[in-house]
Amino acid sequence: SKEDITTPAETDADEEEQAKKKLTEDTTAKHHDEVKKLKPDEVIDRAYDNAKKLDEESKQMEQESILLTDIVNNQRTEANEKAKEAESALILSQSTPDEPTKIRESDKAKSLKEESDKMFNDATFLSSLSDTLYKQSVRTKQQAQQASEIAKKIESVVQSGNATHHIYDMLYEQETQLNVKPTPPGEP
C-alpha cells in the first residue's frame, strides 16, 4: 500500500534523527562519566564556577540591554528631530510662491520623513531586542541563583560526609538542567 512506501527523503530524515539521538546519548554519557571522575572538592568548585558563569552572563546581558536602550533613546530623539525638520520643510514648501523652492523643500521633507520613519522602525526593533535581552538576563540570573543553591547543597553533602556519591548526580543535573557549559580543564 502507499502508506508502506518510504521515500529516500523520509529515510534520510529518520537516519539523521537517529544519528542526532545517538550523538546526544553519547554526549550525555560522556558528560556524566566526566563528572564522576572529579574529586569532591573539584565538584564543589565546578558547581560554584557554573553559578558564577551564569551570573556573569546575566550581568553582561543586562549591560547590553542597557546599552541598547540608550541607543534606542538616542535614535528616537534623532528621529523626532528629523520629523520636525521634515514638517518645517513641508510647511515651507507649501507657503512659498517660488516653484523651485517649493519642489526642493517638498523633496527635502519627503526625504527627511523617510529617514525619520526608518529611524523609528530601527528604534522599535532595537527596543524589542533590548527587552528580549533583559528578560533573558533575568532568566539567567534566576538560573545562576538555582546553580548557586545546588552548589551550596553539594558543598553541604561533601562537608557532612554522607552520601557523597550523590554530588556527581547533583552536578550533572545542575549542568544539564540549567544548560551550563562547563569550562574545560586548564581554561580560565
C-alpha positions in Angstrom: 0.0 0.0 0.0 1.0 3.7 -0.4 1.4 4.1 3.3 4.1 1.5 3.5 6.3 3.2 0.9 9.1 5.2 2.4 10.7 7.9 0.3 14.5 8.4 0.3 14.0 11.8 2.0 12.0 10.2 4.8 14.7 7.5 5.3 17.4 10.2 5.4 15.4 12.2 7.9 14.8 9.1 10.1 18.5 8.3 9.9 19.5 11.8 10.7 17.1 11.9 13.7 18.6 8.6 14.9 22.1 9.9 14.5 21.2 13.1 16.5 19.7 11.0 19.2 22.7 8.7 19.4 25.1 11.7 19.5 23.0 13.3 22.3 23.1 10.0 24.2 26.8 9.6 23.7 27.5 13.2 24.7 25.3 12.8 27.8 27.0 9.6 28.8 30.5 11.2 28.2 29.5 14.2 30.3 28.1 12.0 33.1 31.3 9.9 33.1 33.5 13.1 33.1 31.6 14.4 36.1 32.1 11.1 38.0 35.9 11.3 37.6 36.0 14.6 39.6 37.1 14.7 43.2 34.6 16.0 45.7 36.4 19.4 46.1 36.5 19.7 42.3 32.8 19.0 42.1 32.2 21.8 44.6 34.5 24.2 42.7 32.9 23.4 39.4 29.4 23.8 40.8 30.3 27.3 42.1 32.1 28.1 38.9 28.9 27.2 37.0 26.9 29.6 39.2 29.4 32.3 38.8 29.5 31.9 35.0 25.7 32.2 34.8 25.7 35.2 37.0 28.4 36.9 34.8 26.3 36.0 31.7 23.3 37.6 33.3 25.2 40.8 34.1 26.6 41.0 30.6 23.2 40.6 29.0 21.8 43.2 31.4 24.6 45.7 30.4 24.0 45.0 26.7 20.3 45.6 27.3 21.0 49.0 29.0 23.3 49.9 26.1 20.7 49.1 23.6 18.1 51.1 25.5 20.5 54.1 25.3 20.9 53.6 21.6 17.1 53.4 21.2 16.6 56.6 23.1 19.2 58.4 21.0 17.7 57.0 17.8 14.2 58.1 18.8 15.5 61.6 19.7 17.2 61.9 16.3 14.1 60.5 14.5 11.9 63.2 16.3 14.4 65.9 15.1 14.2 64.6 11.6 10.4 64.5 11.7 10.3 68.2 12.9 12.7 69.2 10.1 10.5 67.4 7.6 7.5 69.2 9.0 9.3 72.5 8.7 10.4 71.8 5.1 6.8 70.8 4.2 5.4 74.0 5.7 8.0 76.0 3.8 7.2 74.2 0.5 3.5 74.9 0.9 3.9 78.5 1.9 6.5 79.7 -0.7 5.4 81.1 -4.1 8.7 80.2 -5.7 8.2 76.9 -7.6 11.9 75.7 -7.4 12.0 76.3 -3.6 8.6 74.6 -3.3 9.9 71.5 -5.2 13.3 71.4 -3.3 11.6 71.8 0.2 9.0 69.2 -0.7 11.6 66.7 -1.8 13.6 67.5 1.4 10.5 67.0 3.5 9.9 63.6 1.9 13.5 62.5 2.3 13.6 63.6 6.0 10.3 61.9 6.7 11.6 58.6 5.2 14.7 58.9 7.3 12.7 59.6 10.4 10.4 56.6 9.7 13.3 54.3 9.2 14.9 55.5 12.4 11.7 54.9 14.3 11.4 51.4 12.8 15.0 50.7 13.7 14.5 52.0 17.2 11.4 49.8 17.6 13.3 46.8 16.5 16.3 47.6 18.9 13.8 48.2 21.7 12.3 44.8 21.2 15.8 43.3 21.1 16.7 45.1 24.3 13.5 43.8 26.1 14.3 40.3 25.0 17.9 40.6 26.2 16.7 42.0 29.5 14.2 39.2 30.0 16.9 36.6 29.2 19.2 38.3 31.7 16.5 37.9 34.4 16.0 34.2 33.5 19.8 33.7 33.5 20.1 35.4 36.9 17.4 33.0 38.2 19.4 30.1 36.8 22.5 31.5 38.5 20.7 31.5 41.8 19.5 28.0 41.3 23.0 26.9 40.4 24.3 28.6 43.5 21.8 26.8 45.6 22.8 23.5 44.1 26.5 24.3 44.7 25.7 25.0 48.4 23.9 21.7 48.6 26.8 19.9 47.1 29.2 21.6 49.5 26.9 20.7 52.4 26.8 17.0 51.4 30.6 16.8 51.0 31.2 18.5 54.3 28.7 16.2 56.1 30.5 13.1 54.6 27.1 11.5 53.9 26.1 10.1 50.5 28.9 11.9 48.6 28.1 9.7 45.6 25.0 11.9 45.1 27.1 15.0 44.4 28.0 13.8 41.0 24.4 13.4 40.0 23.7 16.8 41.5 26.5 18.5 39.5 25.4 16.7 36.4 21.8 17.8 36.9 23.0 21.4 37.5 24.9 21.5 34.3 22.2 19.8 32.1 19.0 21.4 33.6 20.5 24.9 33.6 22.3 24.4 30.3 25.7 25.3 31.8 28.7 24.8 29.6 31.4 23.7 32.0 34.8 25.2 31.4 37.2 22.6 30.1 40.1 21.7 32.5 43.0 24.1 32.1 40.9 27.0 30.8 40.2 30.2 32.9 
